[in-house]
Amino acid sequence: GAIVASHCRGTNHQDITGVQRVVFVGDSITVGTPPTPSASYYRTVLSDQLAARFALQAPSATWKASNPLNGMPGERDSGDFCASAKWGARTDDLMEDNTQLEDCLPLDQRNKTTLVVMTMGGNDIFAIAEARAAGQTEQQVQALLDAMVLKQDQALAWLKEPGRFPNGIFVIFTNNYEFTDRTGDVENCPGAAQAGYNATWGDTAGLPDAVAWANARYIQMAVARGVDMVFMEEAFCGHGFSATQPQNVCHNPSGPNYFDLTCFHPNASGHADLASAFLAVVTE
């Protein structure tokens, strides 16, 4: 089973040492999004901490920024860091529709001891919620969830393929949060309706249930592949738009909100918490 780290921010399956290169892949959480300033993105904070910890060349300010024209970091390679994450990316962008992994892990870089940091799956879940709202059956929705989990696992399997990284590779990914604090009340955040997200999922509990199902598969992947997972869903529970509802399992009337007004992206507080969770997993 999973080995939970003493700090409870994630698992402890890897002894992460001797890192020579750091690669960030994934979606808008990893790229970072306005109006949160780039200095607050978890990627910015964590890259500086990792550069100090492993004596790496830190990335530039341009790398740390997000480019709204293409939804990607300001530059892909800088110092000992690479970032090929993109706004809206889904699990199939890791290896199929786009090639995020190979973009940052070309053959001539695979001899370096590498740390891969990833957030991926939230956009898949958003698309699955839209499919359910559009009238797809539970069986159809489950098939979409199955495909999402398979693609995430295929990416982890590719990274951990014996011999591909002869001097070692470490991987840390997150499970997925949702902004309703497990209530399914998608209308509690005004930005959700503007994004086309409304309470037409036949059973609004379906959103947290879908996230919970996927997250259970994600922790199984971490165990099976010998990589680590940050408990992002648990960290953000009680910091969404329904945290003050008293019957809520994530009831947290005084906790700061971790989401910006789009509902789907972390604000500076959410990014700070995420950076600290990744660092905790690296250091234990």
Disulfide bonds with the S-S distance in Angstrom:
Cys82-Cys104 1.92
Cys189-Cys263 1.83
Cys237-Cys250 1.41
